[in-house]
Amino acid sequence: MFAFILRRLLQAAAVMVAVALLAFVLFQYVGDPVTIMLGQDATDAERTELRHKLGLDDPAPVQFARFIGNAVQGDFGISLRQSEPVSSLIKSRLPATLELSLIAACLALVVGLPLGVYTALRRKGFLAQMVLAGSLLGVSLPTFLIGILLILVFSVHLGWLPSYGRGDTVSLGWWSTGLLTATGWKHLILPSITLSLFQMTLVLRLVRSEMLEVLRADYIKFARARGLKRRAIHFGHALKNTMVPVITITGLQLGGIIAFAIVTETVFQWPGMGLLFIQAVQFADIPVMAAYLCLIALIFVIINLAVDLLYFVVDPRLRTGQSRQGGGH
């Protein structure tokens, strides 16, 4: 177990170094921060002074080592667009993105998992067929179109829900949350549904296909022959063995939800990291882009590590295999 965790940590560190190198290349070859900060009318002396101040006249390996050292401390420099520390901008936008993503992920699991089990156990039923037909919409329609349609129906025509913004928030230290206010929840409904719909249909179809495959396995037939109740067979044996691939996909999709909340945040003008990244791309704000890239990579690495550790909890065969390998050595 310890060797497995150590190996995963080393792999995660290698991934983060590779991402840091990519972010560093952004600083080096995309735009000129000196020109962006001083403008076209700056003198050569001013450019040289600022380049020396930023450390851009040092050799590339020295700059890369400095970049990694600052990134480990959460320092990505100053935003070229807003002239504020990038860490402060990320800190102010991170709660909005994480709350939206976590609510969307919970919604996808709470709805997708039971519907996947239901459509597998009642695969010939009329309601199950209707659910599967409806799930095609979530897979086929792009996220921005889903968001626009929801705004058109529930905000423009019905006037039930707000179409943009985050609503009232409450500050808990540096963390700002809209989950403690009524307007915060109202503003969260449409974006979370929009962001969760594709993940929901993905979980639904994955659970259904895995459940159908497990129900055809020999040990399920043996359990039926022993006279076990259907509930014990379906939920004690079949569903438990379905969860390993579901955990894998769900973990990766949670990272995808956070990374690709950009479209949803843009449609609903949700003040999160995705909207900040879009604005940074439009302005070529390289420090913000690099910080976003490193943060998303870190989130993916942490989620992948957590998923790998959950395998040991869900699937005892992995624990057995690890113990045998340890005994062999």
VOGU-3710 file (C-alpha; in Angstrom, 3 decimals, decimal comma):
1> mfafilrrll> 0,000/0,000/0,000  2,773/2,429/0,957  4,768/1,590/-2,176  1,649/2,117/-4,302  0,994/5,554/-2,769  4,661/6,546/-3,120  4,671/5,526/-6,782  1,518/7,517/-7,442  2,949/10,571/-5,669  6,107/10,424/-7,791
11> qaaavmvava> 3,988/10,160/-10,945  1,886/13,112/-9,787  5,027/15,176/-9,162  6,288/14,358/-12,670  2,963/15,449/-14,169  3,017/18,728/-12,262  6,593/19,461/-13,403  5,526/18,849/-17,021  2,544/21,184/-16,595  4,769/23,797/-14,957
21> llafvlfqyv> 7,089/23,586/-17,957  4,145/24,176/-20,291  3,009/27,151/-18,209  6,561/28,521/-18,221  6,641/28,259/-22,018  3,527/30,454/-22,064  5,488/33,127/-20,204  8,417/32,823/-22,583  6,816/32,639/-26,015  3,240/33,975/-25,851
31> gdpvtimlgq> 3,245/37,759/-25,977  5,689/40,147/-24,377  4,784/41,093/-20,777  7,063/44,149/-20,945  5,191/45,563/-23,942  1,822/44,721/-22,396  2,680/46,392/-19,092  4,447/49,499/-20,458  2,752/49,951/-23,825  4,248/50,720/-27,217
41> datdaertel> 5,502/54,190/-26,265  7,938/53,062/-23,547  11,607/53,880/-23,937  14,331/51,268/-24,257  15,633/52,193/-20,807  12,211/51,568/-19,239  11,910/48,243/-21,049  15,384/47,152/-19,906  14,671/48,173/-16,313  11,353/46,300/-16,185
51> rhklglddpa> 12,834/43,243/-17,901  15,585/43,159/-15,265  13,043/43,671/-12,475  10,940/40,746/-13,736  14,012/38,560/-14,150  13,458/38,087/-17,871  17,128/38,676/-18,672  18,207/35,580/-16,676  18,925/32,246/-18,441  15,872/30,061/-19,112
61> pvqfarfign> 16,802/27,327/-16,554  17,146/29,957/-13,833  13,793/31,470/-14,772  12,149/28,010/-14,767  13,564/27,148/-11,335  12,332/30,501/-10,016  8,925/29,889/-11,609  8,562/26,492/-9,896  9,687/27,895/-6,557  7,130/30,708/-6,771
71> avqgdfgisl> 4,388/28,373/-8,019  4,889/26,038/-5,045  4,241/29,059/-2,815  1,172/30,026/-4,877  2,873/33,069/-6,383  2,215/33,506/-10,110  3,050/37,168/-10,321  0,832/40,126/-11,152  -2,119/40,051/-13,532  -1,304/42,063/-16,632
81> rqsepvssli> -4,968/43,008/-17,040  -6,031/43,917/-13,511  -2,630/44,747/-11,942  -3,416/42,574/-8,923  -1,642/39,483/-7,564  -2,836/36,426/-9,480  -3,132/34,446/-6,250  -5,661/36,997/-4,934  -7,708/36,794/-8,124  -7,736/32,982/-8,008
91> ksrlpatlel> -8,610/32,986/-4,310  -11,581/35,304/-4,904  -12,916/33,221/-7,845  -12,156/29,714/-6,578  -15,135/29,374/-4,172  -17,665/30,145/-6,923  -16,227/27,530/-9,290  -15,842/24,838/-6,627  -19,386/25,323/-5,313  -20,868/25,193/-8,811
101> sliaaclalv> -18,798/22,134/-9,746  -19,505/20,198/-6,539  -23,246/20,854/-6,719  -23,244/19,789/-10,387  -21,272/16,615/-9,563  -23,605/15,733/-6,677  -26,618/16,328/-8,904  -25,153/14,084/-11,613  -24,528/11,274/-9,114  -27,786/11,589/-7,160
111> vglplgvyta> -29,858/11,477/-10,353  -27,667/9,455/-12,714  -26,806/6,546/-10,408  -30,390/5,563/-9,407  -31,658/6,053/-12,969  -28,835/3,866/-14,289  -29,742/1,087/-11,854  -33,450/1,454/-12,653  -32,993/1,319/-16,429  -30,807/-1,787/-16,019
121> lrrkgflaqm> -33,256/-3,641/-13,796  -36,324/-2,532/-15,790  -34,671/-2,402/-19,199  -37,823/-3,420/-21,087  -40,142/-1,052/-19,215  -41,721/1,950/-20,896  -40,392/4,456/-18,325  -36,855/3,066/-18,632  -36,991/3,435/-22,401  -38,208/7,025/-22,033
131> vlagsllgvs> -35,352/7,810/-19,636  -32,820/6,387/-22,099  -34,350/8,370/-24,950  -34,208/11,540/-22,863  -30,578/10,853/-21,920  -29,655/11,205/-25,584  -30,394/14,920/-25,294  -27,860/15,334/-22,513  -25,191/13,592/-24,580  -26,014/15,281/-27,882
141> lptfligill> -26,772/18,910/-27,018  -23,771/21,205/-26,386  -23,521/22,809/-22,961  -23,933/26,392/-24,170  -27,163/25,494/-26,009  -28,588/23,779/-22,931  -27,807/26,861/-20,866  -29,390/29,219/-23,400  -32,540/27,068/-23,589  -32,854/26,987/-19,789
151> ilvfsvhlgw> -32,433/30,767/-19,624  -35,036/31,214/-22,356  -37,615/29,019/-20,607  -37,099/29,642/-16,882  -35,747/33,208/-16,914  -37,212/34,947/-19,950  -40,606/33,292/-20,425  -41,468/32,066/-16,917  -39,362/34,502/-14,890  -38,803/31,949/-12,142
161> lpsygrgdtv> -35,019/31,968/-11,906  -32,227/34,535/-12,485  -30,150/34,172/-15,630  -26,768/35,556/-14,521  -24,603/36,272/-11,517  -24,122/34,473/-8,223  -26,611/36,214/-5,966  -25,945/37,247/-2,374  -22,914/35,663/-0,709  -21,699/35,264/2,859
171> slgwwstgll> -18,013/35,563/3,750  -16,537/32,835/5,941  -12,984/34,098/6,297  -11,526/34,272/2,770  -14,211/31,873/1,486  -17,352/33,429/0,028  -20,391/31,166/-0,293  -23,830/31,561/-1,795  -25,103/28,321/-0,217  -26,252/30,178/2,904
181> tatgwkhlil> -28,584/32,600/1,121  -31,853/32,095/-0,730  -30,765/34,180/-3,726  -27,496/32,234/-3,844  -29,403/28,970/-4,288  -31,726/30,504/-6,874  -28,768/31,702/-8,949  -27,132/28,276/-8,616  -30,004/26,167/-9,997  -29,727/26,831/-13,733
191> psitlslfqm> -25,892/26,759/-13,981  -25,629/23,560/-11,936  -28,262/21,787/-14,059  -26,524/22,941/-17,234  -23,119/21,766/-16,033  -24,375/18,440/-14,658  -26,577/17,284/-17,543  -23,834/15,722/-19,671  -22,180/14,094/-16,635  -25,577/12,851/-15,444
201> tlvlrlvrse> -26,333/11,060/-18,710  -22,789/9,682/-18,807  -23,140/8,200/-15,304  -26,610/6,870/-16,147  -25,458/5,034/-19,263  -22,265/3,767/-17,658  -24,071/2,364/-14,610  -26,696/0,755/-16,857  -24,176/-0,940/-19,149  -21,968/-2,142/-16,274
211> mlevlradyi> -24,998/-3,352/-14,320  -26,295/-5,354/-17,294  -22,869/-6,932/-17,765  -22,541/-7,862/-14,094  -26,058/-9,339/-13,976  -24,990/-11,827/-16,671  -21,968/-13,000/-14,656  -21,777/-16,554/-13,304  -21,629/-15,552/-9,645  -24,941/-13,699/-10,013
221> kfararglkr> -26,510/-16,851/-11,495  -25,067/-18,814/-8,573  -26,504/-16,293/-6,103  -29,922/-16,698/-7,705  -29,597/-20,487/-7,537  -28,869/-20,201/-3,795  -32,191/-18,455/-3,377  -30,926/-15,021/-2,354  -33,432/-12,201/-2,496  -33,403/-9,884/-5,492
231> raihfghalk> -32,522/-6,893/-3,347  -29,445/-8,669/-1,979  -28,374/-9,772/-5,464  -28,941/-6,410/-7,140  -27,559/-4,111/-4,462  -25,294/-6,364/-2,408  -23,476/-8,039/-5,293  -24,223/-6,492/-8,687  -24,134/-2,788/-7,779  -21,023/-3,152/-5,614
241> ntmvpvitit> -19,067/-4,711/-8,486  -20,363/-2,021/-10,828  -18,838/0,772/-8,766  -15,148/0,398/-9,765  -15,520/1,789/-13,321  -18,137/4,245/-12,059  -15,661/5,630/-9,504  -13,052/5,991/-12,243  -15,309/7,898/-14,622  -16,908/9,968/-11,857
251> glqlggiiaf> -13,511/11,037/-10,500  -12,238/12,068/-13,901  -15,505/13,809/-14,719  -15,324/15,815/-11,485  -12,015/17,189/-12,670  -13,574/17,771/-16,085  -16,493/19,630/-14,515  -14,099/22,011/-12,754  -11,891/22,442/-15,811  -14,667/22,831/-18,372
261> aivtetvfqw> -17,031/24,957/-16,313  -15,719/27,735/-18,570  -18,668/27,498/-20,982  -21,291/27,435/-18,227  -19,676/30,326/-16,357  -19,540/32,350/-19,568  -23,194/31,704/-20,466  -24,453/32,575/-16,973  -21,739/35,189/-16,204  -20,863/33,142/-13,153
271> pgmgllfiqa> -17,945/34,900/-11,373  -15,653/31,883/-11,209  -12,244/30,840/-12,474  -13,597/29,858/-15,880  -14,849/33,354/-16,602  -11,563/34,771/-15,292  -9,656/32,483/-17,670  -11,750/33,549/-20,680  -11,062/37,200/-19,875  -7,355/36,399/-19,481
281> vqfadipvma> -7,253/34,722/-22,900  -8,922/37,731/-24,529  -6,307/40,055/-22,992  -3,336/37,617/-23,261  -2,971/37,776/-19,476  -0,286/35,083/-19,296  0,156/34,921/-15,458  -3,546/34,203/-14,966  -3,548/31,615/-17,774  -0,505/29,868/-16,317
291> aylclialif> -1,981/29,847/-12,799  -5,266/28,414/-14,084  -3,425/25,699/-16,006  -1,358/24,660/-12,975  -4,350/24,730/-10,622  -6,517/22,576/-12,897  -3,646/20,106/-13,334  -3,233/19,930/-9,547  -6,957/19,248/-9,122  -6,819/16,434/-11,693
301> viinlavdll> -3,761/14,905/-9,993  -5,409/14,990/-6,551  -8,650/13,479/-7,901  -6,789/10,709/-9,735  -4,857/9,860/-6,575  -8,083/9,777/-4,565  -9,707/7,510/-7,168  -6,765/5,111/-7,052  -7,043/4,918/-3,268  -10,793/4,302/-3,464
311> yfvvdprlrt> -10,105/1,226/-5,581  -8,649/-0,431/-2,494  -11,825/0,277/-0,551  -14,275/-0,884/-3,235  -12,439/-3,817/-4,868  -10,830/-6,316/-2,443  -9,088/-8,069/-5,385  -6,706/-5,108/-5,659  -5,760/-5,372/-1,993  -5,167/-9,091/-2,418
321> gqsrqgggh> -2,982/-8,508/-5,480  -0,906/-5,879/-3,663  -0,379/-8,153/-0,652  0,712/-11,022/-2,886  3,193/-8,785/-4,690  4,543/-7,620/-1,334  4,888/-11,247/-0,169  6,672/-12,225/-3,352  9,310/-9,576/-2,795
//
